[in-house]
């Protein structure tokens, strides 16, 4: 008969649902939480609940925020004429680490992936086109990951945007094919931004 404590098993199962967390890591995390004072565990739970309740999409760029506008869109010193299109909010965080990009972003919240049932309708494409049609955008940088889905998304968006008279560029391949922006270092991301090319 296996040793099993139902609440602990449920906690481990919840941690296992997190990306990159296997059974042993989930077990370590669950036991760590149980070893913390109740006040620390409650603070952890409250932080999750608060994030779920307060964080929403920015009304302009669709990045995550707890206000109407994210801090980047609300910053008047950012160049509003250049939009860097990324797949996920984590990509904005990665690019911001370079301290080299002073324009704005647009977060799609995914990439086109017919195998997973994700088409343009499930992404924040309409919001991007609304921003471009407002007439202040001169360049759109496609910064989706260099994967099949990322390339398909970049090409799809490029075909929509070019007829609007806006320059469309792609990040240079300082980022390895199959890699994620989230794991690239600052120098690689800076070179990728500096060496972007027109689609």
Secondary structure, DSSP 8 states (H G I E B T S, - for coil): -----HHHHHHHHHHHTSTT--HHHHHHHHHHHHHS-HHHHHHHHHHHHHHHHH-EE-TTT--EESSSS-HHHH-TTSEEEEEEEESSHHHHHHHHTTS---EEEEE-SS--BGGGTB-GGGTTHHHHHHHHHTT---EEEE---SSHHHHHHHHHHHHHHGGGT-EEEE--TTS-TT--GGGS-HHHHHHHHHT-EE-
